[in-house]
Amino acid sequence: MPTHIRLVALAAVVLLSAGAAHAQQGAKKNATPPAAAAQPAPAPNQAEGAPAQPGWIARCTSPSRDAPLECAIEQNAVLTKTGQTVVLINIRVAPDTRTPVALLQLPLGLNLPVGAKLQVDEGKAIDLQIQTCENRGCYASTPIAPDLLAALRSGKQLKVFFQNMAKESIAIPMPLGDFAAAYDKIK
């Protein structure tokens, strides 16, 4: 079995164990068979259960008609059986500085002191500090340096690394095939 598939399956098991405390509050949402795998979220018009189509989605919103648009791209890795988010990456361009900033939503049950890491293909891993956790997950953010942005635009795969509370390393792959086209819509 390829390493990334084992790691994705391990991530599903970690989510199941981390979700045990929440099972009493939302049993249906967290009732996931151990064999579930994390994959990028299906496209909006894709049927549930069909193979997930990877993709970065661009969105722009504004708090009012007079306010400037705030744009972001995101990709979501979910458990295929339940649709539960494993990792969500949101990259927005700050309107004042025009600098891209990444916000990651990670699952609960993490080894917080270790933080998380981002790695494009086989490049250098970037350390992220987990800043806060709430009932939907834990969060980390970082400005995206020009060299990381260039790697994201030309890379094939972004990997998000973190550890569970048992100190087992987990890697979630996020395809980058359409990253550049989506980012061009918001820059």
Buried (B, 14 or more C-beta within 10 A) or exposed (E): EEEEEEBBBBBBBBBBEBBEEBEEEEEEEBEBEEEBBBBBBBEEEEEEEEEBBBBBBBBEEEEEEEEEEBBBBBBBBBBBBBEBBBBBBBBBBEEEEEEBBBBBBBBBBBBBEBBBBBBBEEBEEBEBEBBEBEEEBBBBBBEBEEEBBEBBBEBEBBBBBBBBEEEBEBBBBBBBEBBBEBBEEBE
